[in-house]
Amino acid sequence: MKPVELRPATPEDLDVVLPMNNAAVPAVGRLDTASLSLLAEQARWFTVAERHGELVAFLVGLHGPGLAYESLNYRAFCERYPHGFLYVDRVVVRADHRGRGLGARLYQAFVDWGRADGARVLAAEVNVRPRNDGSLRFHRRFGFRPVGEQDTDGGAKRVQFLAYHLDEEHRPLDRDRMVDLVAARDADLGSRLEFVLDLDRLKTVERRSVLVDGTRRENTAEHSWHVAMMAMALAPYAAEPVDLSRVVEILLVHDIVEADAGDTYFYDADAAEAKLSLENAAADRIFGLLPGRQGSELRELWDEYETGSTAEGRFAYACDRAQPFLLNAANGGRPWHDHGIAADRITEVIAAIRPGAPAVADMVEAILAEAVAHGHVPPGAGQRRD
């Protein structure tokens, strides 16, 4: 079998590259003729893999900073590495040639070229929403390490930023190296450390609710702590006797899945339809990081919240519905205004509070009525402003 050969791309290759690229969407961004031509002009390293005269794979590499390139991900790396980096803009392997190591071969060729050129950092990103586990595994095996995350497409997508340090002498200690170091001494401890460090990603997941002072949106880690403290404060108002420590455990766990799945807005019915499968996949992966029984015990807490099968689960759910309502109401209903949410839709959502905490439901309904009366929230169909 004739081996695959690597060579620099030529202008004549673009007619083949374009449909190959667009067949790989959403793993890579879609291109048209003009955007591909511009990308080829800007490329520091544009190499194709050819077999029997047919183009079967390609990699486009850029340098940074300094290019007039509109990619949000490229611009984020420019801010992170202002003194220079190489960037894997995209790598595509034709469907019938995947699994043959072509991606790794192109990456290695780019790395070898970069080292010879004096580069220190090779940057890339991989989707974590929707999650591309195959690409994440590939990059980790190759030596890339996570250095951050960013939402794109209005939160519909999320990418993980990855960096490969070409100069081992300057390679920093990072999350994955820490996990590998600990796991070599104690595999279970290494797994627990990986889980703990993975949770840090919740601090970067923005929710729609705005802080009481209106300065910014809260993140999921803040929300989980806040609603757990809220449950402690409101425990006397639970509909049934509850084990408060279990309620707190449920609330600390209940949104862990948002590290992968992102935050789903209560009022977005379309997004809610896709939520279940995304969050179940996230629960499988994240809780699966923990060894032995511990992972399944935390998964049971999450399931208890989702199903409302216990008094603790129902009270936790009530608090979780009340907390964002209180933040939104406390800053004049700005998030509701921004998203065009009226009181009738809010009433539907907060109805879930009553089974777990009827007195809290009464409080929330009274606050909503006041907000409607003062014009902070439009009443919506079937309601009126007194």
C-alpha positions, 0 to 999 in steps of 0.5 A: 500500500502506497504510504500517505505523503505530507506536502504543503497545500497549493491553491489548487487544493482549496477546491478539495479542502472546502467540501472536506472541511464542511463535511466535518462540521460541527467539529470544525467551523464552516467555511465558504470560498472567500473565508477559506482563501483568506485562511490559506493566505494567513496560514503559517503552516498549511499542510495536506496529506495525500494518497494515490494523488487524492487529498485525504487530510489537512491541517491549518496552522496560524501564528499569533498574535497579530492576525486580523482573524475574527475567531473568538478562540484565536483572539482568546489565545492572543490575550493569553500568549501575547509573546507568541504562539502557534495555533491549530486552527483546524485539522480534518481527516476524510471519513474513510481515512480516520483511525489511521493516525493521520491526525497525529502525524499532521500534529507531529509534523506541525510540532517538529516544524514549530520547534525548529522555528523556535516556537514555545507554545502550540494552542488548540481548542476542542468542543466540550459542549457538545462534548468531543471526548475522542478529540479530548483524549487525542489531545491529552495523549499527545501532551496538550493540557487544558488552560481555560474554557469559553462559551461560543454561539451564545452559549450553544457551544463551549470549547476547552482551550489546550496548550502544548509546550514545545519547550519542556524546560518551560512547561508549567505544572498543570492540572493533568500533570498533577493528576498523573503525578498523584495517580502514579502514587495512589490511583484512587487519590488521583481519581478523586483529585481529577474530580475535584479539579474538574469541578473548578470548571463550574466557576466559568459557567455563567447563569442568566441570573444577575447578582443582587447588586446588578453588576454581573451574572452569577456562575454555577459554583456561586449558585450552588453555594448560595442555594445550599446556604439558602436551604439552611436558612429556610429549613424551618419552612420545608413542607415536611421534616427533612435531613438538612445535611442531605439537602445541602449535599443534594444542592452542592451536587445538583448542578455539577453536570453544568460543567459539561452541559451548561446552564439551561434557562428555566424559561427556555422550553426549546432548550429544556427538551435537549437538557435531559440527554446532555445532563445524563451524559454529563452525570455519567462522565463526571460522577464516573471520575470517582472510584468505587461507591463514592461516584454512585453515591453522589449520582444518587443525590443528583437523581434524588433532586431530579426525581423529587422522590424524597422530602429532601429532594423536593425541598432542595428543588423548591430552594433551587427554583426560588433562588434565581427568582429572588435574585432577579426580583431584587434587581428590578426584574432586569433578566426577565426584561432582557429575555422578554419573560412575563409574569404568567410564564414566571408563575408557571416556573415558580409553581414547582416551589410549593410542593417542597416549601409552601410558605416560600411559595407564598412569599415568592408569589407575593413578591411577583404580584408586587413586581407586576403592580409596579411595572417591573414585570409585564403581566402577560396573558391572563393576568392584569396589573392592579 
